[in-house]
């Protein structure tokens, strides 16, 4: 809430600053080479990469970094490179270290003079046509900028689940990252040409990070880092490596990419599980280095750790609920304040949607519509309790984090299939409620775990498509064909 409050006061001023940079022309004698690194693992989307290649800046080369194992996608990529002969196809088999390994397999074997900047793209990425040109203006007009993360919208939506819940991500990106960018402070690099250790030029209260796609990184910054860290949260780890080397990271709210919101509830849960385990992996890997560095203030360290542990905190809240509703009652310990556990529970459930609802009201959403949206957001994320707890405890026992690719294909699902997919969280929630009531008579426990009993019905929401959604999906399929066989055809608009 504090970040959202600060965003309200700085957003117009920062927008004006960014537009002032973007209105400046690039120098005619400055023509750096930029590579678009499209990463894919059994999820190649032809129309997406074709749109990314459609840039106003001309010194750009597209590279497909592919570690696919499915012959269907390998054939599609082979056909794409025939139609787009300027695109380079780099295979990374076997698939080691997932996305980080895919990137390093290419970047660590490139001559220094082969590029100046690179952009990381996920398989569903769409870039606006001035993306590269705008990013270069930021690098040219900024001191010691190593990484520039750009804004995103979730616009490739074609069912009711995606249409409704994508609003959350569209609000999160600018609200969180504009504040982090402005308040992150400034550093000087420890590169060889300067012959000194990195030092803080201006202290900050937050840490700006890159988010893994729609991001431009300078060659000098990458060479200073040495490689993309082998981790599931490779974006967060890369950010920390850059910061520890003295490089600055900024967020550009006026430069846009477009990505799909998870296509259904199952896809969203897979992504959330990956985030949870990846953040624990990051915490174990970098806690000591971050604790000891002088390049971050205490506030920045606290901000970074609280950001990475925000999801696992739900698991520890579950432990407190068990203590209050089962363990202490069985031990005959009288608490007398069980009712007040409602407050953190309600805050936890509605925290996902409070900020969203506030900004949706500003955009013109009616109050009653906003309340309905808030309840659905609370119910959806409330049903993730089992997933969060499972992922957290597996991470605590040092189970290896896995880079699971978020599914991008939605199949029609029945109520029975939805129940079958989510039987574990349903059983977990029902047992927790029954045992808690039996031990202590705590009816408020229902608020904590009732969403887990019925949240699976959100799977059915992805079955619903308006006529416009159906037309959009057919248009995507049509432009996939054009990207594979007719590159001269009119391209898809980046903000579809």
Secondary structure, DSSP 8 states (H G I E B T S, - for coil): -HHHHHHHHHHHHHHHHHHHHHTS---TT----EEEEEEESS---HHHHHHHH--SSSSEEEEEEE----HHHHHHHHHHHHHSTTSEEEE--S--SHHHHHHHHHHTTS-GGG-SEEEEE-TT-EE-TTHHHHHHHHHHTSTTEEEEEEEEE-----SHHHHHHHHHHHHHHHHHHHHHHHTS-EEE---TTTTS--EEEE--SS-----SSSEEEEHHHHHHH-S--SSTTHHHHHHHHHHHTT-EEEEEEEEEEE----SSHHHHHHHHHHHHHHHHHHHHHHHHHHHH-SSS-HHHHHHHHHHHTTTTHHHHHHHHHHIIIIIHHHTT---S-GGGHHHHHHHHHHHHHHHHHHHHHHTT--HHHHHHHHHHHHHHHHTTHHHHHHHHHHHHTT----------------HHHHHHHTHHHHHHHHHHHHHHHHHH--TTHHHHHHHHHHGGGGGGGGG---HHHHHHHHHHHHHHHHHHH-TTS----TT-
